[in-house]
C-alpha cells in the first residue's frame, strides 16, 4: 500500500539536515498553493526526502553543483541489468530524474517568488 501524504510529510522532520528539511517544507507549501494533487505532492516529496537523506547531514541542496552528485543518487535506485532483464530500471531512473528536475527548477527559479 502506498504511503499517504500525511505519512510522507511527517518524514520531512527526519531529514538529517534541517536546512534541507525547511526547503522541502517550502516546496510542499508551494505545490499545495498551486493546487497540485495529493498524489503529485506525495511523489515529489518522497523523492526530495530520499535525496536529502542521500546527501546526509553535511550537504545542502545548494551544495550540489555537479551532475555526478545527482546521478550517484539515481544509480542507487535502480537494479543492475542482471536483476532486471526487462529494463524496468529505465522507468525508475526516469521517474526519480523527473522529480529531482522539478524540485531543482522550483528551488532555483520559483523559491521565494510570489505569484502576481
Residue frames as qw, qx, qy, qz and C-alpha x, y, z in Angstrom:
[[0.000, 0.890, 0.456, 0.000, 0.00, 0.00, 0.00],
 [0.400, 0.531, -0.038, 0.746, 1.42, 3.40, -0.95],
 [0.314, -0.310, -0.470, 0.764, 2.22, 5.90, 1.76],
 [0.034, 0.881, 0.469, 0.051, -0.29, 8.67, 2.39],
 [0.273, 0.737, -0.058, 0.616, 0.69, 12.30, 2.04],
 [0.501, -0.801, 0.126, -0.303, 0.44, 12.81, 5.80],
 [0.919, -0.282, 0.134, 0.243, 2.92, 9.98, 6.38],
 [0.677, 0.406, 0.068, 0.610, 5.35, 11.44, 3.86],
 [0.032, -0.842, 0.041, -0.537, 5.01, 14.94, 5.35],
 [0.714, -0.686, 0.112, -0.079, 5.81, 13.57, 8.80],
 [0.897, -0.035, 0.108, 0.427, 9.10, 12.22, 7.43],
 [0.344, 0.809, -0.050, 0.474, 10.30, 15.70, 6.46],
 [0.428, -0.837, 0.247, -0.236, 11.28, 16.33, 10.09],
 [0.899, -0.291, 0.285, 0.162, 13.53, 13.24, 9.98],
 [0.663, 0.671, -0.092, 0.318, 15.76, 14.67, 7.23],
 [0.757, -0.291, -0.202, 0.549, 19.29, 14.85, 8.70],
 [0.299, 0.056, 0.033, 0.952, 19.99, 18.42, 7.50],
 [0.060, 0.644, 0.593, -0.479, 17.47, 20.89, 8.95],
 [0.124, 0.500, -0.234, -0.824, 18.08, 23.43, 6.18],
 [0.159, 0.024, -0.842, -0.515, 17.14, 20.81, 3.60],
 [0.039, -0.457, -0.867, 0.193, 14.09, 19.87, 5.68],
 [0.104, 0.629, 0.270, -0.722, 12.95, 23.51, 5.70],
 [0.168, 0.349, -0.528, -0.756, 13.43, 23.74, 1.93],
 [0.115, -0.185, -0.944, -0.247, 11.36, 20.58, 1.41],
 [0.024, 0.580, 0.679, -0.449, 8.63, 22.05, 3.60],
 [0.154, 0.556, -0.089, -0.812, 8.64, 25.20, 1.44],
 [0.146, 0.132, -0.798, -0.569, 8.40, 23.01, -1.66],
 [0.037, -0.393, -0.915, 0.079, 5.37, 21.25, -0.15],
 [0.091, 0.646, 0.392, -0.649, 3.70, 24.57, 0.60],
 [0.135, 0.419, -0.434, -0.786, 4.41, 25.75, -2.96],
 [0.130, -0.081, -0.909, -0.388, 2.85, 22.64, -4.50],
 [0.014, -0.525, -0.791, 0.314, -0.16, 22.89, -2.20],
 [0.102, 0.616, 0.134, -0.769, -0.67, 26.56, -3.07],
 [0.172, 0.313, -0.609, -0.708, -0.50, 25.72, -6.77],
 [0.787, 0.117, 0.125, -0.593, -3.29, 23.18, -6.39],
 [0.342, 0.354, -0.859, -0.140, -1.21, 20.07, -7.05],
 [0.845, -0.251, -0.339, -0.329, -2.94, 16.79, -6.34],
 [0.662, -0.620, 0.391, -0.156, -2.04, 14.92, -3.17],
 [0.951, 0.080, 0.224, 0.200, -0.54, 12.09, -5.22],
 [0.550, 0.705, -0.088, 0.439, 1.68, 14.52, -7.15],
 [0.239, -0.830, 0.341, -0.371, 2.78, 16.19, -3.92],
 [0.862, -0.383, 0.323, -0.070, 3.42, 12.83, -2.29],
 [0.901, 0.297, 0.101, 0.300, 5.53, 11.51, -5.18],
 [0.357, 0.774, -0.190, 0.488, 7.65, 14.66, -5.35],
 [0.434, -0.758, 0.344, -0.345, 8.14, 14.84, -1.59],
 [0.956, -0.204, 0.206, 0.054, 9.19, 11.18, -1.36],
 [0.778, 0.430, -0.016, 0.458, 11.95, 11.75, -3.92],
 [0.072, 0.820, -0.225, 0.521, 13.08, 15.04, -2.34],
 [0.678, -0.628, 0.299, -0.236, 13.26, 13.39, 1.10],
 [0.966, 0.005, 0.149, 0.211, 15.14, 10.39, -0.26],
 [0.588, 0.611, -0.095, 0.521, 17.63, 12.70, -1.99],
 [0.225, -0.819, 0.272, -0.452, 18.07, 14.80, 1.16],
 [0.862, -0.426, 0.268, -0.060, 18.77, 11.61, 3.13],
 [0.881, 0.302, 0.052, 0.360, 21.27, 10.59, 0.47],
 [0.278, 0.780, -0.189, 0.528, 23.07, 13.95, 0.81],
 [0.653, -0.233, -0.544, 0.473, 23.28, 13.45, 4.56],
 [0.337, -0.834, -0.332, 0.285, 23.67, 15.98, 7.37],
 [0.450, -0.492, 0.170, 0.726, 26.65, 17.85, 5.92],
 [0.174, 0.049, 0.544, 0.819, 25.46, 18.76, 2.42],
 [0.359, 0.525, 0.372, -0.676, 22.65, 21.09, 1.46],
 [0.649, 0.587, 0.479, 0.061, 20.72, 21.10, -1.81],
 [0.240, 0.958, -0.114, -0.106, 22.63, 24.23, -2.81],
 [0.403, -0.624, 0.626, 0.239, 25.94, 22.36, -2.45],
 [0.732, 0.243, 0.609, 0.183, 25.05, 20.13, -5.41],
 [0.150, 0.773, -0.247, -0.565, 26.94, 21.60, -8.35],
 [0.079, 0.383, -0.824, -0.410, 27.80, 18.58, -10.49],
 [0.760, 0.079, -0.362, -0.535, 25.71, 16.16, -12.47],
 [0.535, 0.154, -0.816, 0.154, 27.58, 13.25, -10.87],
 [0.118, -0.085, 0.670, -0.728, 26.16, 14.18, -7.46],
 [0.686, 0.129, 0.140, -0.703, 22.66, 13.57, -8.76],
 [0.756, 0.269, -0.532, -0.272, 23.44, 10.52, -10.90],
 [0.195, 0.243, -0.872, 0.377, 25.10, 8.86, -7.90],
 [0.447, 0.060, 0.561, -0.694, 21.74, 9.07, -6.12],
 [0.747, 0.301, -0.155, -0.571, 19.81, 7.90, -9.18],
 [0.519, 0.346, -0.780, -0.053, 22.10, 4.89, -9.54],
 [0.107, -0.128, 0.852, -0.495, 21.16, 3.74, -6.03],
 [0.589, 0.209, 0.362, -0.692, 17.51, 3.48, -7.08],
 [0.768, 0.391, -0.308, -0.404, 17.90, 1.04, -9.96],
 [0.887, -0.204, 0.414, 0.033, 18.67, -2.65, -10.11],
 [0.173, -0.499, 0.685, 0.501, 21.65, -3.88, -12.10],
 [0.570, 0.322, -0.454, -0.604, 20.89, -5.25, -15.61],
 [0.255, 0.113, -0.960, 0.012, 21.40, -8.84, -14.41],
 [0.089, 0.291, 0.805, -0.509, 18.49, -8.48, -11.96],
 [0.388, 0.617, 0.291, -0.620, 16.33, -6.50, -14.37],
 [0.394, 0.025, 0.732, 0.556, 16.33, -8.15, -17.82],
 [0.226, 0.729, 0.627, 0.154, 13.09, -6.34, -18.80],
 [0.331, 0.229, 0.019, 0.915, 14.84, -2.98, -18.31],
 [0.291, -0.815, -0.484, -0.133, 12.25, -1.63, -15.90],
 [0.538, -0.453, -0.155, 0.694, 15.12, 0.24, -14.26],
 [0.230, 0.245, 0.305, 0.891, 14.88, 2.85, -17.02],
 [0.301, -0.698, -0.462, -0.457, 11.38, 3.80, -15.89],
 [0.622, -0.657, -0.301, 0.301, 12.50, 4.02, -12.26],
 [0.515, -0.144, 0.074, 0.842, 15.54, 6.12, -13.19],
 [0.059, 0.410, 0.373, 0.830, 13.42, 8.49, -15.27],
 [0.434, -0.744, -0.482, -0.162, 10.79, 8.79, -12.52],
 [0.587, -0.599, -0.170, 0.518, 13.38, 9.92, -9.98],
 [0.413, 0.026, 0.240, 0.878, 15.11, 12.15, -12.51],
 [0.071, -0.617, -0.462, -0.633, 11.88, 13.98, -13.44],
 [0.508, -0.779, -0.367, 0.023, 11.06, 14.59, -9.78],
 [0.591, -0.434, -0.016, 0.680, 14.54, 15.90, -8.98],
 [0.280, 0.280, 0.355, 0.847, 14.45, 18.16, -12.03],
 [0.246, -0.753, -0.450, -0.413, 11.12, 19.60, -10.92],
 [0.599, -0.699, -0.243, 0.305, 12.46, 20.17, -7.42],
 [0.530, -0.258, 0.123, 0.798, 15.63, 21.94, -8.60],
 [0.131, 0.484, 0.424, 0.754, 13.72, 24.06, -11.10],
 [0.386, -0.826, -0.368, -0.182, 11.49, 25.21, -8.28],
 [0.667, -0.539, -0.126, 0.499, 14.48, 25.73, -5.97],
 [0.445, -0.165, 0.213, 0.854, 16.39, 27.97, -8.36],
 [0.047, 0.304, 0.475, 0.825, 13.57, 29.62, -10.32],
 [0.394, -0.610, -0.474, -0.498, 10.47, 29.85, -8.13],
 [0.590, -0.449, -0.532, 0.411, 11.54, 29.64, -4.49],
 [0.290, -0.431, -0.241, 0.820, 10.90, 32.91, -2.71],
 [0.085, -0.035, -0.365, -0.927, 9.00, 34.47, -5.59],
 [0.352, 0.398, 0.657, -0.535, 5.35, 35.25, -5.12],
 [0.251, 0.422, 0.723, 0.486, 2.87, 34.91, -7.95],
 [0.087, 0.199, 0.066, -0.974, 1.38, 38.19, -9.02]]
